[in-house]
Structures are given as structure tokens and as C-alpha cells.
């Protein structure tokens, strides 16, 4: 499974109903399975982003479909980053010509 980091900000709609954010997160976590994904962690943060989530998905297409499905609800806008573990990065580096 590939790992993705989702950096999210509340939309106007999302902040108006912020009292429901943890309930929405539970629903999103449950919905992830429909796309073959899994939200393994979620944090509400201070600073540039309101919510940071760690997501696992089998491929970029599944991760993108999941992100779009969440975005359609209108509560957050998300930037998604593909993340590489140390082992994955070592595999990438091994492909560099020396």
C-alpha cells in the first residue's frame, strides 16, 4: 500500500459546522474502505493546515478517487502528498546511476 499525507483546510461550510468535525472524520474513515483506502491517522492542527491525515491506498488512482469523494462533501479542501518510507526511498535511490 502506498502512503499519502493529506493537508486539509476547512472551507466556509466546514468551519460553520466545525462542532461535527470529529463525527465527519469517523464517517470519512469508514468511507475510505469503499475506495480500497485506509485513513490510519488524523490530527487537528494549528498553523497553516486545520487537519492532517495519513492515508494508505493501493495506488494513486484509488487515493485520488477517495480525496475527490471527500472533497465533494464541501467541508475541506485538501492537498495530498505521496509519501515514501525509508525502505521505499532506498529502493528509489538504488535506481540512481552511480
C-alpha positions in Angstrom: 0.0 0.0 0.0 1.2 3.5 -0.8 1.1 6.2 1.9 -0.3 9.7 1.4 -0.3 12.7 3.6 -3.4 14.9 3.3 -3.1 18.5 4.3 -6.5 20.0 4.7 -8.2 23.3 5.5 -11.8 23.8 6.4 -14.0 25.5 3.8 -16.5 28.2 4.9 -19.1 25.3 5.2 -16.7 23.2 7.2 -15.9 25.8 9.8 -19.5 26.7 10.2 -20.2 23.1 11.3 -16.8 22.5 13.0 -18.6 21.0 16.0 -19.2 18.0 13.8 -15.7 17.6 12.6 -14.8 14.5 14.7 -18.1 12.8 13.6 -17.3 13.6 10.0 -13.8 12.2 10.4 -15.3 8.9 11.7 -17.6 8.8 8.6 -14.6 9.5 6.3 -12.5 6.8 8.0 -15.3 4.3 7.4 -15.9 5.5 3.8 -12.2 5.0 2.9 -12.7 1.3 2.5 -15.1 1.8 -0.4 -12.1 3.1 -2.3 -9.6 0.5 -1.1 -8.0 3.1 1.1 -7.5 3.4 4.9 -7.2 6.5 6.9 -4.7 5.4 9.5 -4.3 8.6 11.4 -5.9 12.0 11.7 -4.8 15.1 13.6 -6.4 18.5 14.0 -3.6 21.0 13.8 -2.7 24.6 14.4 -0.9 26.7 11.8 -1.2 26.6 8.0 -3.5 23.5 8.0 -6.6 22.6 10.0 -6.4 18.8 9.6 -3.6 16.4 8.7 -4.4 12.8 7.8 -2.3 9.8 6.9 -3.9 7.6 4.3 -2.9 4.3 2.8 -4.2 3.3 -0.7 -3.2 0.7 -3.2 -2.4 3.2 -5.9 -2.6 6.9 -7.0 -6.0 6.4 -8.7 -7.6 5.0 -5.5 -6.1 7.7 -3.4 -7.3 10.4 -5.8 -10.8 9.0 -6.0 -11.0 8.9 -2.2 -9.8 12.5 -2.0 -12.3 13.7 -4.6 -15.1 11.9 -2.8 -14.3 13.6 0.4 -13.9 17.0 -1.3 -17.4 16.7 -2.8 -18.9 17.0 0.7 -17.6 20.6 0.7 -16.2 20.7 4.3 -12.5 20.7 3.4 -10.0 21.4 0.7 -7.1 19.1 0.6 -3.6 18.9 -0.8 -2.4 15.3 -1.0 1.3 14.3 -0.9 2.7 10.9 -1.9 5.0 9.8 1.0 7.8 7.3 0.8 9.0 5.1 3.7 12.8 4.7 4.3 12.7 1.4 2.5 10.8 2.8 -0.5 13.3 5.7 -0.7 16.2 3.3 -0.5 14.7 1.4 -3.5 14.4 4.7 -5.4 18.0 5.7 -4.6 19.2 2.3 -5.7 18.0 3.0 -9.2 20.2 6.1 -9.5 23.2 5.5 -11.7 26.4 5.9 -9.7 
